[in-house]
Amino acid sequence: MPPWLDPEHLWLGLGFLGQGLFFMRFFVQWLASEKERKSVIPNAFWYFSLVGGTVLLIYSLYRQDPVFIMGQATGLLIYTRNLYFIRRKPDPEPRQAESQ
């Protein structure tokens, strides 16, 4: 069997893939901010966060690293919630604070 087909090498490759996807979120955020000349977070940031975080969570489960698992699992909740906010329909009328 070629060395690169060794399960340990495949898991290592998966970990690097996840890290690369996770890095892309910063890269697209930087490009979008440079284009707008202000700090912005494009939707792609959250998709790369979700996909990269999922791959890294799978890798951390394989490695059985509880710190890494907790960090990635918590992040996935936040990324999913932000994508939910982006995809849901906006309120027709913004809510205003009630006066008392």
trRosetta pair geometry for C-beta under 8 A, 3 or more apart (Angstrom, degrees):
i j d omega theta_ij theta_ji phi_ij phi_ji
1 5 5.1 -114 176 80 101 120
1 6 6.8 124 119 -70 121 65
2 5 5.0 86 65 5 83 105
3 6 5.6 -23 -167 -11 49 118
3 9 6.4 106 148 -40 71 157
4 9 5.2 -134 -144 135 40 149
4 10 7.9 98 163 -64 59 69
4 13 7.9 65 -168 -51 89 137
5 9 7.2 29 34 67 10 124
5 10 6.9 22 -156 -53 36 111
6 9 4.5 81 64 8 90 107
6 10 7.0 -163 88 -9 44 85
7 10 5.5 -56 -145 37 35 113
7 11 6.3 34 157 -18 68 103
8 11 5.8 -52 -149 36 31 110
8 12 6.4 34 151 -20 63 106
9 12 5.5 -52 -146 37 33 115
9 13 6.3 39 151 -22 64 103
10 13 5.5 -51 -150 35 32 115
10 14 6.5 35 150 -20 64 102
11 14 5.5 -50 -149 34 35 113
11 15 6.5 39 150 -20 64 102
11 59 6.7 133 -176 -132 82 83
11 62 5.5 -150 -143 135 127 155
11 63 7.9 147 164 -58 129 82
12 15 5.6 -51 -152 33 34 114
12 16 6.6 30 151 -14 65 104
13 16 5.8 -56 -148 39 33 108
13 17 6.3 38 151 -23 66 104
14 17 5.5 -50 -147 33 33 115
14 18 6.5 34 154 -18 64 103
14 55 6.5 -149 176 -175 84 100
14 58 6.9 -78 157 100 132 114
14 59 5.5 180 113 -84 101 104
14 62 8.0 75 80 14 137 154
15 18 5.8 -54 -151 36 30 111
15 19 6.4 28 152 -17 64 107
15 56 7.2 71 -140 -118 63 65
15 59 4.2 126 -92 -151 78 149
15 63 7.9 60 -89 -40 131 127
16 19 5.5 -53 -144 39 35 112
16 20 6.2 39 154 -22 66 104
17 20 5.7 -55 -150 35 29 112
17 21 6.5 28 154 -16 64 105
17 55 6.0 -100 103 173 94 150
18 21 5.8 -54 -147 38 32 109
18 22 6.1 31 154 -19 65 108
18 52 5.5 118 -171 -162 63 63
18 53 7.8 119 -168 -73 105 8
18 54 7.8 -141 -126 78 109 50
18 55 3.2 -163 -96 108 99 107
18 56 3.9 160 156 -59 137 68
18 58 7.4 -171 -74 49 142 94
18 59 5.5 -132 15 -6 152 135
19 22 5.5 -54 -145 39 32 113
19 23 6.3 39 152 -25 64 103
19 52 7.4 87 -107 -163 10 108
19 56 6.8 95 -65 -88 59 111
20 23 5.6 -49 -148 31 31 114
20 24 6.8 42 151 -30 61 98
20 52 7.6 -148 79 -118 43 111
21 24 5.6 -45 -157 19 35 118
21 25 7.9 45 148 -26 58 88
21 48 5.8 -166 171 -161 75 81
21 51 5.3 -98 171 107 141 99
21 52 3.4 -170 106 -87 95 89
21 55 6.0 89 40 29 141 141
22 25 6.2 -39 -171 11 41 111
22 48 7.0 144 -115 152 24 91
22 49 7.1 61 -131 -119 69 45
22 52 3.2 164 -65 159 64 140
22 53 6.5 103 -99 -57 105 57
22 55 7.9 -136 -37 60 96 106
22 56 6.1 24 -47 -34 138 135
23 26 5.9 -57 -168 36 49 107
23 27 6.3 47 141 -21 76 109
23 52 7.6 176 10 -130 48 153
24 27 5.1 -55 -144 39 41 117
24 28 6.1 35 161 -15 75 102
24 48 4.5 -133 90 -144 100 144
24 52 7.0 179 38 -57 95 135
25 28 6.3 -54 -144 39 27 101
25 29 6.3 27 155 -18 61 111
25 44 7.6 -173 -120 126 61 73
25 45 4.8 83 -161 -152 88 62
25 46 7.8 98 -132 -49 118 17
25 48 3.8 -173 -69 93 81 120
25 49 4.9 70 -98 -58 155 75
25 52 6.5 -114 -21 20 113 144
26 29 5.6 -58 -146 39 31 113
26 30 6.2 34 155 -23 66 106
27 30 5.8 -54 -149 34 28 111
27 31 6.5 25 155 -15 63 106
28 31 5.7 -51 -144 39 35 111
28 32 6.2 35 157 -18 66 107
28 42 5.9 -93 144 56 108 126
28 44 4.6 -84 150 100 162 124
28 45 5.9 -152 86 -71 110 68
28 48 6.5 151 19 -7 131 147
29 32 5.9 -56 -146 39 29 109
29 33 6.2 28 156 -18 64 109
29 40 7.4 -165 -155 89 70 59
29 41 5.9 -11 -124 -119 108 61
29 42 6.7 -159 -97 22 56 85
29 45 4.9 61 -68 -97 101 124
30 33 5.8 -58 -147 38 28 110
30 34 6.3 28 155 -19 64 107
31 34 5.8 -55 -147 36 30 111
31 35 6.3 31 154 -21 64 107
32 35 5.7 -54 -148 35 31 113
32 36 6.3 12 160 -2 66 111
32 40 4.9 -102 133 82 111 111
32 41 7.6 113 86 -121 144 11
32 42 4.5 -172 -79 -30 162 116
32 45 7.9 -86 20 -44 145 111
33 36 6.1 -65 -141 49 29 98
33 37 7.8 116 164 -67 56 5
33 38 6.6 -111 -152 94 75 30
33 39 5.2 -2 -125 -116 122 40
33 40 5.4 180 -86 30 65 74
34 37 7.3 22 -173 -76 30 46
36 40 5.1 58 37 -12 155 135
41 45 5.0 -85 -170 41 81 158
41 46 7.6 72 156 -39 108 90
42 45 5.4 127 65 -14 64 96
43 46 5.9 -56 -165 35 49 106
43 47 6.5 43 143 -16 76 105
43 83 7.9 87 -157 -116 89 78
43 86 5.8 128 -116 -168 104 156
44 47 5.5 -56 -145 41 41 111
44 48 6.0 38 157 -17 73 105
45 48 6.2 -59 -149 40 24 105
45 49 6.3 28 150 -22 61 110
46 49 5.3 -50 -145 35 33 118
46 50 6.3 34 155 -21 65 104
46 79 5.4 155 -162 -157 78 82
46 82 5.0 -141 -120 102 136 121
46 83 5.1 170 142 -67 134 87
46 86 6.9 179 45 -10 160 148
47 50 5.7 -52 -146 35 31 110
47 51 6.3 20 160 -9 66 108
47 83 7.3 98 -73 -98 64 126
48 51 6.1 -57 -138 45 30 102
48 52 5.5 24 165 -12 67 117
49 52 6.2 -59 -133 47 19 105
49 53 5.6 19 164 -19 60 118
49 75 6.9 -128 176 164 103 110
49 79 4.3 -165 113 -111 115 131
50 53 5.9 -58 -138 40 19 110
50 54 6.3 22 159 -22 59 107
50 76 6.7 86 -133 -134 66 72
50 79 4.3 -178 -73 137 78 136
50 80 6.6 104 -112 -68 116 65
50 83 6.6 3 -51 -32 144 143
51 54 5.8 -53 -148 32 28 112
51 55 6.6 25 156 -14 63 105
52 55 5.9 -56 -149 38 31 108
52 56 6.2 26 155 -14 66 110
53 56 5.7 -57 -142 43 30 109
53 57 6.1 37 154 -25 65 104
53 72 5.3 163 -168 -158 82 85
53 75 4.9 -141 -132 105 141 120
53 76 5.0 -179 127 -74 131 79
53 79 6.1 173 23 0 151 152
54 57 5.6 -51 -147 32 30 113
54 58 6.7 32 153 -18 62 101
54 76 6.5 92 -74 -107 70 123
55 58 5.8 -51 -154 33 33 112
55 59 6.5 32 149 -16 64 106
56 59 5.4 -52 -146 39 37 114
56 60 6.1 35 154 -19 68 105
56 68 7.5 -120 160 176 97 104
56 72 5.1 -157 103 -112 102 137
57 60 5.7 -54 -142 39 31 108
57 61 6.4 36 154 -23 64 102
57 69 6.7 80 -146 -135 75 59
57 72 4.0 -174 -80 129 82 135
57 73 6.1 105 -124 -66 126 65
57 76 6.5 -7 -46 -42 148 135
58 61 5.8 -53 -151 32 29 113
58 62 6.7 31 150 -18 62 103
59 62 5.7 -54 -155 34 34 113
59 63 6.4 23 151 -10 67 109
60 63 5.5 -57 -143 46 36 108
60 65 5.0 -87 -158 55 86 101
60 68 3.7 -154 -131 119 129 114
60 69 4.7 -175 128 -70 122 63
60 72 5.7 167 19 10 147 142
61 64 7.1 27 -177 -76 34 47
61 69 6.2 91 -76 -106 63 111
63 68 6.8 13 77 61 128 149
65 68 3.8 37 102 25 120 117
65 69 6.1 162 86 -20 62 86
66 69 5.4 -53 -138 38 32 115
66 70 6.2 32 163 -19 66 105
67 70 6.1 -55 -149 36 26 108
67 71 6.4 24 154 -16 61 110
68 71 5.9 -57 -147 38 28 111
68 72 6.3 20 160 -11 65 111
69 72 6.2 -64 -146 42 25 103
69 73 6.0 21 161 -17 65 114
70 73 5.9 -57 -138 40 26 109
70 74 6.1 26 162 -18 63 110
71 74 6.1 -59 -148 36 24 109
71 75 6.4 24 155 -18 61 110
72 75 5.6 -55 -148 37 32 114
72 76 6.5 38 154 -26 65 102
73 76 5.7 -49 -152 27 32 114
73 77 7.2 35 151 -20 60 98
74 77 5.9 -52 -162 27 36 112
74 78 6.9 29 147 -13 66 106
75 78 5.7 -60 -153 38 38 110
75 79 6.1 34 154 -18 73 107
76 79 5.7 -53 -140 39 32 109
76 80 6.1 33 160 -19 65 108
77 80 6.0 -59 -148 38 25 110
77 81 6.3 25 155 -19 62 109
78 81 5.8 -56 -147 36 29 111
78 82 6.5 28 156 -17 64 106
79 82 5.9 -56 -150 37 30 110
79 83 6.4 28 154 -15 64 107
80 83 5.8 -57 -149 39 31 109
80 84 6.4 39 150 -25 64 103
81 84 5.4 -49 -150 30 34 117
81 85 6.7 35 152 -18 64 101
82 85 5.7 -50 -152 33 35 112
82 86 6.5 35 150 -19 65 105
83 86 5.4 -51 -146 36 36 114
83 87 6.1 24 159 -12 69 112
84 87 6.2 -66 -143 43 26 102
84 88 6.1 26 163 -27 66 108
85 88 6.3 -50 -137 26 25 107
91 94 6.3 117 85 -93 122 38
91 95 6.8 -21 131 -27 169 84
